[in-house]
Amino acid sequence: MKLEGIRVLDLSLFLPGPLLTQMMADHGAEVIKLEPLSGEPNRQIGEKRDGMTVYFANTHRGKKSVQLNLKTDEGKEALMRLVETCDVMVEAFRPGVVKRLGCDYETVSKRNPKLVYISISAFGQDGPYVKKPAHDLATEALAGALSLNEGRDGKPAIPGIANADMLSSMMGLSGVLMALLRRQTTGKGDYIDLAMMDSLFAAMPNLMGTTFAEKRPPKPKEERTGGGYAFYDIYETKDGKFVVLGASEMHFAENVMKKFGRPDLIEACQPPPGPTQEPAKAFLRETFRTKTRAEWVEWFDGVDAAFAPVNSLREGCDDPQVRHRGMIFEDERGWEHIGVPIRFADEPGGPTLTWAEMGEHTAETLKSLGYGDDEIAAMKNAGVF
């Protein structure tokens, strides 16, 4: 696999960092999770199967677990020995925490100059918000991204996906891989300061039209991606379910309106988005309420248009395309898992369906770093792990 031979030390918790390192584990990296003595919080969040939470299973497969008390000198030294063997280190504490723990980049890079070190935080390692606490939702709110997620009541709604978390995770993976690639030439590692807020802005290039050109915030319902187009909107069906028309290109509008027998409304689907689209939208709102979602799926079969039913998450997991691609699959126990989205033709990745108990690999990892059995026993008795 692409990342065989790469060793990753993961100090992060919750979602962005753990997902980043799981992606690396899925492609062959050895990932060592340094858990706090209380354990990774994902072990306790949400529903469980046979004692393991789905959240933990979805973010920690194929990793090893080591526990060290970094408030002890012995724990810090063990960490430094481990750092010397690693290619990548991931942390997602609030800025300043790793400095207090003695494992900041400036310190650890002296022991391993080839180390690629990434810090993931809400706002980055500098600036007026550097000490401000925030998770995904507050970060989206401050960036203005939440204001774009407007419900039909005109009020912002909590997004179903943790956008700031997910975007920073994937931006972080890209940064780590770039640094590893460059290291092949320079022989040097690097430090990556990855902010969730920065990642949000980088993901909105197509949403800045009125904000940049007219210096005013957008009106989401009149914007291209917010329902401003008749053919880029959500419609309710007779049975209280929903369908979408998801592409505003005119040839799709022509195909659908002609089948409806309303070619006179094609002109109302022309750009720009906003109030001029209302005649077509009013017709579509009224028309979609005349049939059930299932009936509309049948009606649109064979029509060249970006139509789709709004599936529940359960229905999405059972969708034949999703199953065909292996993005939801089952193991021999019947547990469902999320698949690997990055698909290589050569050396494809693959999930390793093992999950470590807290601290399961502490002793063997210490032994691999040169500690003897007596030293390990003494460290355990002293509360180092």
DADAMO-V797870 format. One record per residue. N is the residue number from 1. RES is the residue in one letter. PSI is psi in radians with two decimals (NA if undefined). D_FIRST is the distance of its C-alpha to the first C-alpha in whole Angstrom. Layout:
N_RES_PSI_D_FIRST + N_RES_PSI_D_FIRST
This chain:
1_M_2.83_0 + 2_K_-0.55_4 + 3_L_0.31_6 + 4_E_2.38_6 + 5_G_-0.15_9 + 6_I_2.25_11 + 7_R_2.28_13 + 8_V_2.31_15 + 9_L_2.07_19 + 10_D_1.95_20 + 11_L_0.03_24 + 12_S_2.85_24 + 13_L_2.91_26 + 14_F_-2.00_26 + 15_L_-0.99_24 + 16_P_-0.93_23 + 17_G_-0.87_21 + 18_P_-0.64_20 + 19_L_-0.70_18 + 20_L_-0.87_16 + 21_T_-0.51_15 + 22_Q_-0.67_14 + 23_M_-0.70_12 + 24_M_-0.70_10 + 25_A_-0.68_10 + 26_D_-0.38_9 + 27_H_0.43_5 + 28_G_-0.11_5 + 29_A_2.60_8 + 30_E_2.02_11 + 31_V_2.14_14 + 32_I_1.99_18 + 33_K_2.07_20 + 34_L_1.72_24 + 35_E_2.54_26 + 36_P_2.84_30 + 37_L_-0.41_32 + 38_S_-0.20_33 + 39_G_2.84_29 + 40_E_2.21_27 + 41_P_-0.52_30 + 42_N_-0.35_27 + 43_R_-0.35_28 + 44_Q_-0.06_31 + 45_I_2.12_31 + 46_G_-2.97_32 + 47_E_2.65_32 + 48_K_2.67_31 + 49_R_2.09_29 + 50_D_0.71_30 + 51_G_-0.13_31 + 52_M_2.32_28 + 53_T_2.58_28 + 54_V_-0.67_26 + 55_Y_-0.84_25 + 56_F_-0.75_24 + 57_A_-0.57_21 + 58_N_-0.11_20 + 59_T_-0.04_19 + 60_H_0.35_18 + 61_R_2.56_16 + 62_G_0.24_14 + 63_K_2.77_16 + 64_K_2.75_18 + 65_S_2.19_22 + 66_V_2.41_24 + 67_Q_2.25_28 + 68_L_2.41_30 + 69_N_1.77_33 + 70_L_0.01_33 + 71_K_0.00_37 + 72_T_2.60_37 + 73_D_-0.67_37 + 74_E_-0.68_35 + 75_G_-0.72_32 + 76_K_-0.72_32 + 77_E_-0.67_32 + 78_A_-0.69_29 + 79_L_-0.74_27 + 80_M_-0.68_28 + 81_R_-0.66_26 + 82_L_-0.71_23 + 83_V_-0.65_23 + 84_E_-0.39_23 + 85_T_-0.04_20 + 86_C_2.74_18 + 87_D_-0.54_16 + 88_V_2.49_17 + 89_M_2.30_20 + 90_V_2.27_21 + 91_E_2.65_24 + 92_A_0.61_27 + 93_F_2.93_30 + 94_R_2.52_33 + 95_P_2.34_34 + 96_G_-0.38_35 + 97_V_-0.82_34 + 98_V_-0.50_32 + 99_K_-0.77_34 + 100_R_-0.58_37 + 101_L_-0.18_34 + 102_G_0.40_33 + 103_C_0.59_30 + 104_D_2.93_30 + 105_Y_-0.75_28 + 106_E_-0.67_31 + 107_T_-0.88_31 + 108_V_-0.49_28 + 109_S_-0.35_27 + 110_K_-0.52_30 + 111_R_-0.42_28 + 112_N_1.53_25 + 113_P_-0.28_25 + 114_K_-0.01_22 + 115_L_2.32_21 + 116_V_2.07_20 + 117_Y_2.20_22 + 118_I_2.29_23 + 119_S_2.12_26 + 120_I_2.19_26 + 121_S_2.96_29 + 122_A_-0.79_32 + 123_F_0.07_34 + 124_G_3.13_32 + 125_Q_0.08_33 + 126_D_2.99_37 + 127_G_2.98_39 + 128_P_-0.34_42 + 129_Y_0.20_40 + 130_V_-0.52_38 + 131_K_0.04_39 + 132_K_2.20_40 + 133_P_2.48_38 + 134_A_2.47_36 + 135_H_-2.84_33 + 136_D_-0.90_32 + 137_L_-0.78_35 + 138_A_-0.62_37 + 139_T_-0.76_35 + 140_E_-0.66_35 + 141_A_-0.81_39 + 142_L_-0.60_39 + 143_A_-0.25_37 + 144_G_-0.09_39 + 145_A_-0.62_36 + 146_L_-0.57_38 + 147_S_-0.38_41 + 148_L_-0.32_39 + 149_N_1.22_39 + 150_E_2.25_42 + 151_G_3.12_43 + 152_R_-0.29_46 + 153_D_0.04_49 + 154_G_0.12_48 + 155_K_2.60_46 + 156_P_2.47_43 + 157_A_2.63_41 + 158_I_2.17_38 + 159_P_2.55_34 + 160_G_-0.50_32 + 161_I_2.43_29 + 162_A_1.48_29 + 163_N_-0.80_29 + 164_A_-0.74_29 + 165_D_-0.88_26 + 166_M_-0.74_24 + 167_L_-0.73_24 + 168_S_-0.57_24 + 169_S_-0.83_21 + 170_M_-0.62_19 + 171_M_-0.72_21 + 172_G_-0.73_20 + 173_L_-0.75_16 + 174_S_-0.76_17 + 175_G_-0.74_19 + 176_V_-0.79_17 + 177_L_-0.65_14 + 178_M_-0.79_17 + 179_A_-0.68_19 + 180_L_-0.67_16 + 181_L_-0.79_16 + 182_R_-0.57_19 + 183_R_-0.49_19 + 184_Q_-0.48_18 + 185_T_-0.76_21 + 186_T_-0.41_24 + 187_G_0.08_22 + 188_K_2.56_23 + 189_G_-2.87_22 + 190_D_2.93_24 + 191_Y_2.31_25 + 192_I_2.08_24 + 193_D_1.75_27 + 194_L_2.05_26 + 195_A_2.37_29 + 196_M_-0.69_29 + 197_M_-0.73_32 + 198_D_-0.71_31 + 199_S_-0.64_28 + 200_L_-0.82_30 + 201_F_-0.66_33 + 202_A_-0.37_30 + 203_A_0.11_29 + 204_M_0.58_33 + 205_P_-0.48_33 + 206_N_0.04_35 + 207_L_0.06_37 + 208_M_0.19_39 + 209_G_-1.17_42 + 210_T_-0.56_45 + 211_T_-0.74_44 + 212_F_-0.81_43 + 213_A_-0.61_46 + 214_E_-0.01_49 + 215_K_0.61_48 + 216_R_2.68_48 + 217_P_2.62_46 + 218_P_2.74_45 + 219_K_1.76_46 + 220_P_-0.73_43 + 221_K_-0.22_45 + 222_E_-0.01_46 + 223_E_2.79_43 + 224_R_-0.77_41 + 225_T_0.09_38 + 226_G_0.20_40 + 227_G_0.21_42 + 228_G_-0.41_45 + 229_Y_2.47_44 + 230_A_-0.60_45 + 231_F_0.38_42 + 232_Y_1.22_40 + 233_D_2.99_41 + 234_I_2.37_41 + 235_Y_2.44_44 + 236_E_2.51_46 + 237_T_3.07_46 + 238_K_-0.59_49 + 239_D_0.30_48 + 240_G_0.19_47 + 241_K_-3.02_43 + 242_F_2.68_41 + 243_V_2.87_40 + 244_V_2.61_39 + 245_L_2.09_39 + 246_G_0.46_36 + 247_A_2.29_37 + 248_S_0.10_40 + 249_E_2.45_40 + 250_M_-0.55_44 + 251_H_-0.51_43 + 252_F_-0.77_42 + 253_A_-0.72_45 + 254_E_-0.78_47 + 255_N_-0.79_45 + 256_V_-0.83_46 + 257_M_-0.58_49 + 258_K_-0.70_51 + 259_K_-0.58_49 + 260_F_-0.22_51 + 261_G_0.44_54 + 262_R_1.00_54 + 263_P_-0.34_54 + 264_D_-0.34_56 + 265_L_-0.02_53 + 266_I_-0.68_51 + 267_E_-0.59_53 + 268_A_-0.18_52 + 269_C_-0.06_48 + 270_Q_2.63_48 + 271_P_2.73_47 + 272_P_2.97_47 + 273_P_2.85_46 + 274_G_-2.66_49 + 275_P_-0.54_52 + 276_T_-0.27_53 + 277_Q_-0.16_50 + 278_E_-0.72_52 + 279_P_-0.75_54 + 280_A_-0.69_51 + 281_K_-0.71_49 + 282_A_-0.72_53 + 283_F_-0.78_53 + 284_L_-0.70_49 + 285_R_-0.82_50 + 286_E_-0.72_53 + 287_T_-0.75_51 + 288_F_-0.38_48 + 289_R_-0.06_50 + 290_T_-0.19_52 + 291_K_2.79_49 + 292_T_2.90_47 + 293_R_-0.77_43 + 294_A_-0.68_42 + 295_E_-0.64_45 + 296_W_-0.61_44 + 297_V_-0.75_40 + 298_E_-0.73_42 + 299_W_-0.69_45 + 300_F_-0.10_42 + 301_D_2.13_40 + 302_G_-0.12_40 + 303_V_2.25_41 + 304_D_1.49_39 + 305_A_2.64_39 + 306_A_1.19_36 + 307_F_2.54_37 + 308_A_2.53_36 + 309_P_2.59_37 + 310_V_1.75_36 + 311_N_2.64_34 + 312_S_2.90_34 + 313_L_-0.61_31 + 314_R_-0.76_31 + 315_E_-0.66_32 + 316_G_-0.73_29 + 317_C_-0.49_27 + 318_D_0.01_28 + 319_D_2.38_28 + 320_P_-0.57_27 + 321_Q_-0.71_25 + 322_V_-0.77_23 + 323_R_-0.68_23 + 324_H_-0.71_22 + 325_R_-0.13_19 + 326_G_0.34_18 + 327_M_-0.32_19 + 328_I_2.17_21 + 329_F_2.89_20 + 330_E_2.54_22 + 331_D_-3.04_21 + 332_E_-0.33_23 + 333_R_-0.18_26 + 334_G_0.06_26 + 335_W_2.38_25 + 336_E_2.56_23 + 337_H_2.71_20 + 338_I_2.37_19 + 339_G_-2.94_16 + 340_V_2.01_13 + 341_P_-0.41_14 + 342_I_1.93_12 + 343_R_1.87_11 + 344_F_2.51_9 + 345_A_-0.65_11 + 346_D_2.38_8 + 347_E_0.99_5 + 348_P_2.62_6 + 349_G_2.98_6 + 350_G_2.46_8 + 351_P_2.43_11 + 352_T_1.94_12 + 353_L_1.09_16 + 354_T_2.57_18 + 355_W_2.26_20 + 356_A_2.50_21 + 357_E_2.77_25 + 358_M_2.14_27 + 359_G_0.25_26 + 360_E_-0.59_25 + 361_H_0.27_23 + 362_T_-0.94_26 + 363_A_-0.79_27 + 364_E_-0.58_24 + 365_T_-0.75_23 + 366_L_-0.70_26 + 367_K_-0.67_27 + 368_S_-0.34_24 + 369_L_0.04_25 + 370_G_0.03_28 + 371_Y_2.44_31 + 372_G_2.95_33 + 373_D_-0.72_34 + 374_D_-0.70_37 + 375_E_-0.74_36 + 376_I_-0.75_33 + 377_A_-0.71_36 + 378_A_-0.68_38 + 379_M_-0.70_36 + 380_K_-0.76_36 + 381_N_-0.51_39 + 382_A_0.00_40 + 383_G_0.33_38 + 384_V_-0.55_35 + 385_F_NA_32
